[in-house]
């Protein structure tokens, strides 16, 4: 049922006719069926609605009031929402042209023929070096999402194509895909086979990738709580391998050692590692600026006698990687110390951390990462608000520096 008003004819209504508001009822077919089948309910609805309509009729001047019973009109959707919502990146025809050109080169059959076919016509062949380079570059582009939507599975296919064409660096791409699981589950054994081939191309990078494999296979160690002392927890697994890679010039290894030094509050040492990697790494340059500011402002780790709130804050910094590399072992140790001193929030976090473990009983690193975003300071858990704190960082992948600069810049521009 609905109430509406309509003009009362061609001429103006008199005062008396305005007071004698004419009520008319129009019952739609659906409403007639309702009144026939369920008269009691219909009369109840009418009694509830009629007073409001009468009040509207009395308040109107110069118009008739009508009480209309009509089926509800369908809500018309806004033209803006008529089609599915799509998020589009900026159009960049240059990127599309470059990718299509690379695909044309990488996909062209490679033959040991002259540029002219035997019958004198041009043959559709490509030089092996250019074809393998194009396939390798396409693998990096799809791995990093440079001008395209990141597609690890597509990246692995192009790395395989580059390897079939004889590109030496393709072993690095295939090793990383086996570490990450581009086309399925991670396979450390397969990754090591590709790393062995990479040793003949770039030994320091091969050593760094071997360190990544070993560190991911190592269980997360938990530091023993010690009141009155804060340290960086257990040393990095296979650290000697990482040191050899850094000494050989690998920038990723130097960044990793710099992050370890920050966690241990050896800021001058960390600064040297980041400086060494900065010429080839934007992440190292950003880290260097952060550490330089910390040294300048003397932002060191807090004194040993810390309150429960201070211990909790330090634990959260190690957990979330705020101003220092994430260190889950040290975060758990500090959570335990905060719990000993009466922190309810620390106790809640520890209960969540150990509520989910791996099949072998070790801590679930992915679960730890998710818990880092939780705010347990209130009864109902929420998400930690986003702050402007500068974060220490790594490169997006151990292959990011191998991507030409023009494509590295495109990783932040287009998602397709």
Buried (B, 14 or more C-beta within 10 A) or exposed (E): BBBEBEEBEEEEBEEEBBEEBEEEEEBBEEBEEBBEEEEEEBEEBBEEBBEEBBEBBEEBEEBBBBBBBEEEEEEEEEEEEEEEEEEEEEEBEEBBEBBEEBBEBBBBEBEEEEEEEEEEEEBEBBEBEBBBBBBBBBBBBBBBBBBBEBBBEBBBBBBBBBBEBEBBBBBBBBBBBBBBBBBEEBBBEBBBEBBEBBBEBBBBBBBBBBBBBBBBEEEBBBBEBEEEEBEBBBEBBBBEBBBBBBEBBBBBBBBBBBBBBBBBBBBEBBBBBBBBBBEBBEBBBBBBEBBBEBBEEEEEBEEEEBEBBBBBBBBBBBBBBBBBBBBBBBBBBBBBBBBBBEBEBBBBBBEBBEEEEEEEEEBBEEBBBEBBEBEBEEEEEEEBEEEEEEBBBBBBBBBBBBBEEEBBEBBEEBBE
